[in-house]
């Protein structure tokens, strides 16, 4: 039986253009990086915006710590996300 590939949503456009890009790499890749930690923290902190319409600004400190991400960067990304949300929320 063939292995099923796991593709992140952000990688889907490339996977549709080049299915071979979704194959597992022969060399393991360490996917942990500060940029991904910040992104994961920002996504978690912005989840309430999509669910309730507001960002829980008081929770950002704990979320940043949980992901070992710089709090100021997570707050900045949340501010940008909150500013962008009204123009993309309907889609």
PDB file as gemmi writes it, atoms N, CA and C in Angstrom:
CRYST1    1.000    1.000    1.000  90.00  90.00  90.00 P 1                      
ATOM      1  N   UNK A   1       0.845  -1.181   0.000  1.00  0.00           N  
ATOM      2  CA  UNK A   1       0.000   0.000   0.000  1.00  0.00           C  
ATOM      3  C   UNK A   1       0.891   1.245   0.000  1.00  0.00           C  
ATOM      4  N   UNK A   2       0.524   2.239  -0.742  1.00  0.00           N  
ATOM      5  CA  UNK A   2       1.312   3.465  -0.849  1.00  0.00           C  
ATOM      6  C   UNK A   2       1.170   4.304   0.410  1.00  0.00           C  
ATOM      7  N   UNK A   3       2.227   5.022   0.742  1.00  0.00           N  
ATOM      8  CA  UNK A   3       2.183   5.936   1.878  1.00  0.00           C  
ATOM      9  C   UNK A   3       1.346   7.155   1.508  1.00  0.00           C  
ATOM     10  N   UNK A   4       0.616   7.670   2.487  1.00  0.00           N  
ATOM     11  CA  UNK A   4      -0.180   8.876   2.275  1.00  0.00           C  
ATOM     12  C   UNK A   4       0.664  10.063   2.718  1.00  0.00           C  
ATOM     13  N   UNK A   5       0.786  11.047   1.854  1.00  0.00           N  
ATOM     14  CA  UNK A   5       1.573  12.231   2.172  1.00  0.00           C  
ATOM     15  C   UNK A   5       0.747  13.206   3.002  1.00  0.00           C  
ATOM     16  N   UNK A   6       1.408  13.898   3.886  1.00  0.00           N  
ATOM     17  CA  UNK A   6       0.785  14.950   4.667  1.00  0.00           C  
ATOM     18  C   UNK A   6       1.264  16.274   4.098  1.00  0.00           C  
ATOM     19  N   UNK A   7       0.332  17.128   3.693  1.00  0.00           N  
ATOM     20  CA  UNK A   7       0.684  18.397   3.069  1.00  0.00           C  
ATOM     21  C   UNK A   7       0.065  19.523   3.876  1.00  0.00           C  
ATOM     22  N   UNK A   8       0.894  20.478   4.276  1.00  0.00           N  
ATOM     23  CA  UNK A   8       0.378  21.649   4.980  1.00  0.00           C  
ATOM     24  C   UNK A   8      -0.421  22.490   3.998  1.00  0.00           C  
ATOM     25  N   UNK A   9      -1.417  23.194   4.476  1.00  0.00           N  
ATOM     26  CA  UNK A   9      -2.244  24.037   3.617  1.00  0.00           C  
ATOM     27  C   UNK A   9      -1.392  25.047   2.855  1.00  0.00           C  
ATOM     28  N   UNK A  10      -0.375  25.587   3.501  1.00  0.00           N  
ATOM     29  CA  UNK A  10       0.471  26.572   2.832  1.00  0.00           C  
ATOM     30  C   UNK A  10       1.289  25.961   1.700  1.00  0.00           C  
ATOM     31  N   UNK A  11       1.458  24.632   1.714  1.00  0.00           N  
ATOM     32  CA  UNK A  11       2.212  23.953   0.660  1.00  0.00           C  
ATOM     33  C   UNK A  11       1.313  23.406  -0.443  1.00  0.00           C  
ATOM     34  N   UNK A  12       0.000  23.503  -0.280  1.00  0.00           N  
ATOM     35  CA  UNK A  12      -0.933  22.933  -1.250  1.00  0.00           C  
ATOM     36  C   UNK A  12      -0.772  23.503  -2.656  1.00  0.00           C  
ATOM     37  N   UNK A  13      -0.611  24.830  -2.834  1.00  0.00           N  
ATOM     38  CA  UNK A  13      -0.466  25.327  -4.212  1.00  0.00           C  
ATOM     39  C   UNK A  13       0.721  24.689  -4.945  1.00  0.00           C  
ATOM     40  N   UNK A  14       1.834  24.547  -4.273  1.00  0.00           N  
ATOM     41  CA  UNK A  14       2.996  23.909  -4.898  1.00  0.00           C  
ATOM     42  C   UNK A  14       2.719  22.437  -5.166  1.00  0.00           C  
ATOM     43  N   UNK A  15       2.062  21.761  -4.230  1.00  0.00           N  
ATOM     44  CA  UNK A  15       1.758  20.338  -4.402  1.00  0.00           C  
ATOM     45  C   UNK A  15       0.840  20.109  -5.596  1.00  0.00           C  
ATOM     46  N   UNK A  16      -0.096  21.019  -5.845  1.00  0.00           N  
ATOM     47  CA  UNK A  16      -0.982  20.877  -7.007  1.00  0.00           C  
ATOM     48  C   UNK A  16      -0.232  21.135  -8.309  1.00  0.00           C  
ATOM     49  N   UNK A  17       0.727  22.065  -8.279  1.00  0.00           N  
ATOM     50  CA  UNK A  17       1.522  22.338  -9.485  1.00  0.00           C  
ATOM     51  C   UNK A  17       2.567  21.276  -9.728  1.00  0.00           C  
ATOM     52  N   UNK A  18       3.113  20.721  -8.643  1.00  0.00           N  
ATOM     53  CA  UNK A  18       4.184  19.729  -8.759  1.00  0.00           C  
ATOM     54  C   UNK A  18       3.952  18.638  -7.725  1.00  0.00           C  
ATOM     55  N   UNK A  19       3.189  17.588  -8.075  1.00  0.00           N  
ATOM     56  CA  UNK A  19       2.886  16.534  -7.110  1.00  0.00           C  
ATOM     57  C   UNK A  19       4.127  15.913  -6.471  1.00  0.00           C  
ATOM     58  N   UNK A  20       5.236  15.876  -7.197  1.00  0.00           N  
ATOM     59  CA  UNK A  20       6.456  15.284  -6.630  1.00  0.00           C  
ATOM     60  C   UNK A  20       6.952  16.073  -5.424  1.00  0.00           C  
ATOM     61  N   UNK A  21       6.574  17.338  -5.311  1.00  0.00           N  
ATOM     62  CA  UNK A  21       7.020  18.141  -4.170  1.00  0.00           C  
ATOM     63  C   UNK A  21       6.383  17.671  -2.865  1.00  0.00           C  
ATOM     64  N   UNK A  22       5.314  16.877  -2.953  1.00  0.00           N  
ATOM     65  CA  UNK A  22       4.641  16.378  -1.752  1.00  0.00           C  
ATOM     66  C   UNK A  22       5.238  15.064  -1.256  1.00  0.00           C  
ATOM     67  N   UNK A  23       6.169  14.504  -2.023  1.00  0.00           N  
ATOM     68  CA  UNK A  23       6.812  13.255  -1.582  1.00  0.00           C  
ATOM     69  C   UNK A  23       7.695  13.515  -0.372  1.00  0.00           C  
ATOM     70  N   UNK A  24       7.788  12.514   0.463  1.00  0.00           N  
ATOM     71  CA  UNK A  24       8.656  12.633   1.638  1.00  0.00           C  
ATOM     72  C   UNK A  24      10.109  12.796   1.182  1.00  0.00           C  
ATOM     73  N   UNK A  25      10.825  13.651   1.864  1.00  0.00           N  
ATOM     74  CA  UNK A  25      12.227  13.880   1.532  1.00  0.00           C  
ATOM     75  C   UNK A  25      13.076  12.690   1.962  1.00  0.00           C  
ATOM     76  N   UNK A  26      14.103  12.404   1.187  1.00  0.00           N  
ATOM     77  CA  UNK A  26      14.992  11.307   1.560  1.00  0.00           C  
ATOM     78  C   UNK A  26      15.886  11.709   2.732  1.00  0.00           C  
ATOM     79  N   UNK A  27      16.069  13.010   2.908  1.00  0.00           N  
ATOM     80  CA  UNK A  27      16.850  13.531   4.028  1.00  0.00           C  
ATOM     81  C   UNK A  27      15.863  14.171   4.998  1.00  0.00           C  
ATOM     82  N   UNK A  28      15.810  13.708   6.246  1.00  0.00           N  
ATOM     83  CA  UNK A  28      14.859  14.302   7.194  1.00  0.00           C  
ATOM     84  C   UNK A  28      15.143  15.789   7.411  1.00  0.00           C  
ATOM     85  N   UNK A  29      14.082  16.556   7.504  1.00  0.00           N  
ATOM     86  CA  UNK A  29      14.196  17.998   7.690  1.00  0.00           C  
ATOM     87  C   UNK A  29      13.675  18.350   9.078  1.00  0.00           C  
ATOM     88  N   UNK A  30      14.448  19.130   9.811  1.00  0.00           N  
ATOM     89  CA  UNK A  30      14.016  19.604  11.117  1.00  0.00           C  
ATOM     90  C   UNK A  30      13.073  20.776  10.881  1.00  0.00           C  
ATOM     91  N   UNK A  31      11.792  20.601  11.183  1.00  0.00           N  
ATOM     92  CA  UNK A  31      10.804  21.639  10.916  1.00  0.00           C  
ATOM     93  C   UNK A  31      10.668  22.644  12.053  1.00  0.00           C  
ATOM     94  N   UNK A  32      11.444  22.485  13.117  1.00  0.00           N  
ATOM     95  CA  UNK A  32      11.386  23.433  14.219  1.00  0.00           C  
ATOM     96  C   UNK A  32      12.322  24.596  13.926  1.00  0.00           C  
ATOM     97  N   UNK A  33      11.787  25.789  14.019  1.00  0.00           N  
ATOM     98  CA  UNK A  33      12.557  26.996  13.727  1.00  0.00           C  
ATOM     99  C   UNK A  33      11.846  28.150  14.422  1.00  0.00           C  
ATOM    100  N   UNK A  34      12.575  29.179  14.781  1.00  0.00           N  
ATOM    101  CA  UNK A  34      11.956  30.305  15.481  1.00  0.00           C  
ATOM    102  C   UNK A  34      10.816  30.906  14.664  1.00  0.00           C  
ATOM    103  N   UNK A  35      10.985  30.996  13.341  1.00  0.00           N  
ATOM    104  CA  UNK A  35       9.923  31.572  12.520  1.00  0.00           C  
ATOM    105  C   UNK A  35       8.650  30.737  12.596  1.00  0.00           C  
ATOM    106  N   UNK A  36       8.794  29.418  12.607  1.00  0.00           N  
ATOM    107  CA  UNK A  36       7.592  28.582  12.708  1.00  0.00           C  
ATOM    108  C   UNK A  36       6.994  28.665  14.104  1.00  0.00           C  
ATOM    109  N   UNK A  37       7.829  28.834  15.122  1.00  0.00           N  
ATOM    110  CA  UNK A  37       7.316  28.994  16.487  1.00  0.00           C  
ATOM    111  C   UNK A  37       6.477  30.269  16.597  1.00  0.00           C  
ATOM    112  N   UNK A  38       6.972  31.353  16.000  1.00  0.00           N  
ATOM    113  CA  UNK A  38       6.243  32.624  16.019  1.00  0.00           C  
ATOM    114  C   UNK A  38       4.940  32.476  15.241  1.00  0.00           C  
ATOM    115  N   UNK A  39       5.007  31.835  14.078  1.00  0.00           N  
ATOM    116  CA  UNK A  39       3.805  31.644  13.272  1.00  0.00           C  
ATOM    117  C   UNK A  39       2.764  30.788  13.973  1.00  0.00           C  
ATOM    118  N   UNK A  40       3.209  29.708  14.596  1.00  0.00           N  
ATOM    119  CA  UNK A  40       2.276  28.847  15.329  1.00  0.00           C  
ATOM    120  C   UNK A  40       1.622  29.605  16.478  1.00  0.00           C  
ATOM    121  N   UNK A  41       2.413  30.400  17.192  1.00  0.00           N  
ATOM    122  CA  UNK A  41       1.862  31.184  18.302  1.00  0.00           C  
ATOM    123  C   UNK A  41       0.860  32.214  17.789  1.00  0.00           C  
ATOM    124  N   UNK A  42       1.189  32.882  16.703  1.00  0.00           N  
ATOM    125  CA  UNK A  42       0.279  33.895  16.148  1.00  0.00           C  
ATOM    126  C   UNK A  42      -1.026  33.256  15.681  1.00  0.00           C  
ATOM    127  N   UNK A  43      -0.930  32.104  15.035  1.00  0.00           N  
ATOM    128  CA  UNK A  43      -2.150  31.417  14.593  1.00  0.00           C  
ATOM    129  C   UNK A  43      -3.031  31.042  15.790  1.00  0.00           C  
ATOM    130  N   UNK A  44      -2.400  30.536  16.847  1.00  0.00           N  
ATOM    131  CA  UNK A  44      -3.183  30.175  18.037  1.00  0.00           C  
ATOM    132  C   UNK A  44      -3.816  31.414  18.662  1.00  0.00           C  
ATOM    133  N   UNK A  45      -3.062  32.490  18.732  1.00  0.00           N  
ATOM    134  CA  UNK A  45      -3.579  33.717  19.347  1.00  0.00           C  
ATOM    135  C   UNK A  45      -4.666  34.361  18.500  1.00  0.00           C  
ATOM    136  N   UNK A  46      -4.622  34.144  17.180  1.00  0.00           N  
ATOM    137  CA  UNK A  46      -5.636  34.727  16.298  1.00  0.00           C  
ATOM    138  C   UNK A  46      -6.879  33.856  16.148  1.00  0.00           C  
ATOM    139  N   UNK A  47      -6.824  32.619  16.604  1.00  0.00           N  
ATOM    140  CA  UNK A  47      -7.990  31.732  16.481  1.00  0.00           C  
ATOM    141  C   UNK A  47      -9.264  32.356  17.059  1.00  0.00           C  
ATOM    142  N   UNK A  48      -9.209  32.975  18.248  1.00  0.00           N  
ATOM    143  CA  UNK A  48     -10.443  33.578  18.776  1.00  0.00           C  
ATOM    144  C   UNK A  48     -11.015  34.665  17.864  1.00  0.00           C  
ATOM    145  N   UNK A  49     -10.169  35.329  17.088  1.00  0.00           N  
ATOM    146  CA  UNK A  49     -10.656  36.356  16.166  1.00  0.00           C  
ATOM    147  C   UNK A  49     -11.623  35.733  15.164  1.00  0.00           C  
ATOM    148  N   UNK A  50     -11.278  34.566  14.634  1.00  0.00           N  
ATOM    149  CA  UNK A  50     -12.157  33.888  13.684  1.00  0.00           C  
ATOM    150  C   UNK A  50     -13.384  33.294  14.370  1.00  0.00           C  
ATOM    151  N   UNK A  51     -13.214  32.871  15.612  1.00  0.00           N  
ATOM    152  CA  UNK A  51     -14.310  32.203  16.318  1.00  0.00           C  
ATOM    153  C   UNK A  51     -15.269  33.166  17.012  1.00  0.00           C  
ATOM    154  N   UNK A  52     -14.744  34.260  17.553  1.00  0.00           N  
ATOM    155  CA  UNK A  52     -15.584  35.169  18.350  1.00  0.00           C  
ATOM    156  C   UNK A  52     -15.582  36.608  17.845  1.00  0.00           C  
ATOM    157  N   UNK A  53     -14.657  36.925  16.938  1.00  0.00           N  
ATOM    158  CA  UNK A  53     -14.581  38.286  16.416  1.00  0.00           C  
ATOM    159  C   UNK A  53     -13.638  39.202  17.164  1.00  0.00           C  
ATOM    160  N   UNK A  54     -12.962  38.672  18.205  1.00  0.00           N  
ATOM    161  CA  UNK A  54     -12.019  39.492  18.957  1.00  0.00           C  
ATOM    162  C   UNK A  54     -10.753  38.693  19.283  1.00  0.00           C  
ATOM    163  N   UNK A  55      -9.663  39.414  19.451  1.00  0.00           N  
ATOM    164  CA  UNK A  55      -8.402  38.814  19.876  1.00  0.00           C  
ATOM    165  C   UNK A  55      -8.332  38.903  21.395  1.00  0.00           C  
ATOM    166  N   UNK A  56      -7.933  37.833  22.046  1.00  0.00           N  
ATOM    167  CA  UNK A  56      -7.736  37.841  23.503  1.00  0.00           C  
ATOM    168  C   UNK A  56      -6.307  38.329  23.764  1.00  0.00           C  
ATOM    169  N   UNK A  57      -6.153  39.647  23.814  1.00  0.00           N  
ATOM    170  CA  UNK A  57      -4.824  40.245  23.949  1.00  0.00           C  
ATOM    171  C   UNK A  57      -4.135  39.826  25.242  1.00  0.00           C  
ATOM    172  N   UNK A  58      -4.909  39.562  26.285  1.00  0.00           N  
ATOM    173  CA  UNK A  58      -4.322  39.164  27.573  1.00  0.00           C  
ATOM    174  C   UNK A  58      -3.716  37.760  27.515  1.00  0.00           C  
ATOM    175  N   UNK A  59      -4.145  36.937  26.579  1.00  0.00           N  
ATOM    176  CA  UNK A  59      -3.650  35.563  26.489  1.00  0.00           C  
ATOM    177  C   UNK A  59      -2.362  35.442  25.665  1.00  0.00           C  
ATOM    178  N   UNK A  60      -1.986  36.493  24.977  1.00  0.00           N  
ATOM    179  CA  UNK A  60      -0.841  36.411  24.063  1.00  0.00           C  
ATOM    180  C   UNK A  60       0.462  36.086  24.784  1.00  0.00           C  
ATOM    181  N   UNK A  61       0.665  36.648  25.942  1.00  0.00           N  
ATOM    182  CA  UNK A  61       1.899  36.392  26.682  1.00  0.00           C  
ATOM    183  C   UNK A  61       2.083  34.898  26.956  1.00  0.00           C  
ATOM    184  N   UNK A  62       1.034  34.246  27.447  1.00  0.00           N  
ATOM    185  CA  UNK A  62       1.107  32.812  27.755  1.00  0.00           C  
ATOM    186  C   UNK A  62       1.259  31.980  26.483  1.00  0.00           C  
ATOM    187  N   UNK A  63       0.575  32.387  25.417  1.00  0.00           N  
ATOM    188  CA  UNK A  63       0.681  31.654  24.150  1.00  0.00           C  
ATOM    189  C   UNK A  63       2.099  31.760  23.599  1.00  0.00           C  
ATOM    190  N   UNK A  64       2.680  32.957  23.644  1.00  0.00           N  
ATOM    191  CA  UNK A  64       4.049  33.144  23.160  1.00  0.00           C  
ATOM    192  C   UNK A  64       5.024  32.296  23.972  1.00  0.00           C  
ATOM    193  N   UNK A  65       4.841  32.285  25.273  1.00  0.00           N  
ATOM    194  CA  UNK A  65       5.713  31.476  26.132  1.00  0.00           C  
ATOM    195  C   UNK A  65       5.562  29.988  25.816  1.00  0.00           C  
ATOM    196  N   UNK A  66       4.341  29.546  25.627  1.00  0.00           N  
ATOM    197  CA  UNK A  66       4.085  28.135  25.308  1.00  0.00           C  
ATOM    198  C   UNK A  66       4.832  27.697  24.045  1.00  0.00           C  
ATOM    199  N   UNK A  67       4.891  28.587  23.051  1.00  0.00           N  
ATOM    200  CA  UNK A  67       5.545  28.268  21.778  1.00  0.00           C  
ATOM    201  C   UNK A  67       7.012  28.717  21.730  1.00  0.00           C  
ATOM    202  N   UNK A  68       7.497  29.254  22.854  1.00  0.00           N  
ATOM    203  CA  UNK A  68       8.865  29.780  22.932  1.00  0.00           C  
ATOM    204  C   UNK A  68       9.124  30.798  21.815  1.00  0.00           C  
ATOM    205  N   UNK A  69       8.171  31.703  21.664  1.00  0.00           N  
ATOM    206  CA  UNK A  69       8.245  32.736  20.631  1.00  0.00           C  
ATOM    207  C   UNK A  69       8.323  34.104  21.293  1.00  0.00           C  
ATOM    208  N   UNK A  70       9.012  35.054  20.673  1.00  0.00           N  
ATOM    209  CA  UNK A  70       9.083  36.404  21.244  1.00  0.00           C  
ATOM    210  C   UNK A  70       7.694  37.050  21.287  1.00  0.00           C  
ATOM    211  N   UNK A  71       7.288  37.479  22.467  1.00  0.00           N  
ATOM    212  CA  UNK A  71       5.952  38.042  22.650  1.00  0.00           C  
ATOM    213  C   UNK A  71       5.703  39.253  21.761  1.00  0.00           C  
ATOM    214  N   UNK A  72       6.707  40.115  21.604  1.00  0.00           N  
ATOM    215  CA  UNK A  72       6.495  41.323  20.795  1.00  0.00           C  
ATOM    216  C   UNK A  72       6.204  40.978  19.339  1.00  0.00           C  
ATOM    217  N   UNK A  73       6.835  39.925  18.815  1.00  0.00           N  
ATOM    218  CA  UNK A  73       6.567  39.518  17.436  1.00  0.00           C  
ATOM    219  C   UNK A  73       5.171  38.927  17.295  1.00  0.00           C  
ATOM    220  N   UNK A  74       4.770  38.136  18.286  1.00  0.00           N  
ATOM    221  CA  UNK A  74       3.430  37.538  18.256  1.00  0.00           C  
ATOM    222  C   UNK A  74       2.377  38.644  18.331  1.00  0.00           C  
ATOM    223  N   UNK A  75       2.584  39.621  19.197  1.00  0.00           N  
ATOM    224  CA  UNK A  75       1.639  40.747  19.311  1.00  0.00           C  
ATOM    225  C   UNK A  75       1.563  41.534  18.004  1.00  0.00           C  
ATOM    226  N   UNK A  76       2.714  41.754  17.372  1.00  0.00           N  
ATOM    227  CA  UNK A  76       2.731  42.495  16.111  1.00  0.00           C  
ATOM    228  C   UNK A  76       1.950  41.741  15.036  1.00  0.00           C  
ATOM    229  N   UNK A  77       2.156  40.412  14.945  1.00  0.00           N  
ATOM    230  CA  UNK A  77       1.436  39.621  13.951  1.00  0.00           C  
ATOM    231  C   UNK A  77      -0.062  39.598  14.254  1.00  0.00           C  
ATOM    232  N   UNK A  78      -0.419  39.568  15.521  1.00  0.00           N  
ATOM    233  CA  UNK A  78      -1.836  39.605  15.887  1.00  0.00           C  
ATOM    234  C   UNK A  78      -2.457  40.953  15.523  1.00  0.00           C  
ATOM    235  N   UNK A  79      -1.719  42.021  15.721  1.00  0.00           N  
ATOM    236  CA  UNK A  79      -2.224  43.344  15.345  1.00  0.00           C  
ATOM    237  C   UNK A  79      -2.442  43.423  13.838  1.00  0.00           C  
ATOM    238  N   UNK A  80      -1.491  42.888  13.074  1.00  0.00           N  
ATOM    239  CA  UNK A  80      -1.649  42.877  11.622  1.00  0.00           C  
ATOM    240  C   UNK A  80      -2.814  41.991  11.205  1.00  0.00           C  
ATOM    241  N   UNK A  81      -2.959  40.841  11.854  1.00  0.00           N  
ATOM    242  CA  UNK A  81      -4.068  39.943  11.552  1.00  0.00           C  
ATOM    243  C   UNK A  81      -5.414  40.570  11.875  1.00  0.00           C  
ATOM    244  N   UNK A  82      -5.501  41.261  13.000  1.00  0.00           N  
ATOM    245  CA  UNK A  82      -6.745  41.927  13.392  1.00  0.00           C  
ATOM    246  C   UNK A  82      -7.090  43.043  12.416  1.00  0.00           C  
ATOM    247  N   UNK A  83      -6.079  43.724  11.908  1.00  0.00           N  
ATOM    248  CA  UNK A  83      -6.303  44.804  10.934  1.00  0.00           C  
ATOM    249  C   UNK A  83      -6.787  44.219   9.598  1.00  0.00           C  
ATOM    250  N   UNK A  84      -6.244  43.070   9.212  1.00  0.00           N  
ATOM    251  CA  UNK A  84      -6.594  42.430   7.948  1.00  0.00           C  
ATOM    252  C   UNK A  84      -7.946  41.718   8.012  1.00  0.00           C  
ATOM    253  N   UNK A  85      -8.323  41.230   9.190  1.00  0.00           N  
ATOM    254  CA  UNK A  85      -9.499  40.364   9.336  1.00  0.00           C  
ATOM    255  C   UNK A  85     -10.771  40.906   8.680  1.00  0.00           C  
ATOM    256  N   UNK A  86     -11.144  42.178   8.851  1.00  0.00           N  
ATOM    257  CA  UNK A  86     -12.408  42.650   8.245  1.00  0.00           C  
ATOM    258  C   UNK A  86     -12.447  42.480   6.721  1.00  0.00           C  
ATOM    259  N   UNK A  87     -11.313  42.545   6.077  1.00  0.00           N  
ATOM    260  CA  UNK A  87     -11.308  42.429   4.614  1.00  0.00           C  
ATOM    261  C   UNK A  87     -11.293  40.978   4.111  1.00  0.00           C  
ATOM    262  N   UNK A  88     -11.028  40.012   4.992  1.00  0.00           N  
ATOM    263  CA  UNK A  88     -10.978  38.603   4.557  1.00  0.00           C  
ATOM    264  C   UNK A  88     -11.978  37.717   5.286  1.00  0.00           C  
ATOM    265  N   UNK A  89     -12.653  38.224   6.287  1.00  0.00           N  
ATOM    266  CA  UNK A  89     -13.505  37.385   7.121  1.00  0.00           C  
ATOM    267  C   UNK A  89     -14.646  36.716   6.363  1.00  0.00           C  
ATOM    268  N   UNK A  90     -15.155  37.343   5.345  1.00  0.00           N  
ATOM    269  CA  UNK A  90     -16.277  36.766   4.605  1.00  0.00           C  
ATOM    270  C   UNK A  90     -15.856  35.604   3.701  1.00  0.00           C  
ATOM    271  N   UNK A  91     -14.578  35.541   3.389  1.00  0.00           N  
ATOM    272  CA  UNK A  91     -14.114  34.451   2.514  1.00  0.00           C  
ATOM    273  C   UNK A  91     -13.741  33.245   3.338  1.00  0.00           C  
TER     274      UNK A  91                                                      
END                                                                             
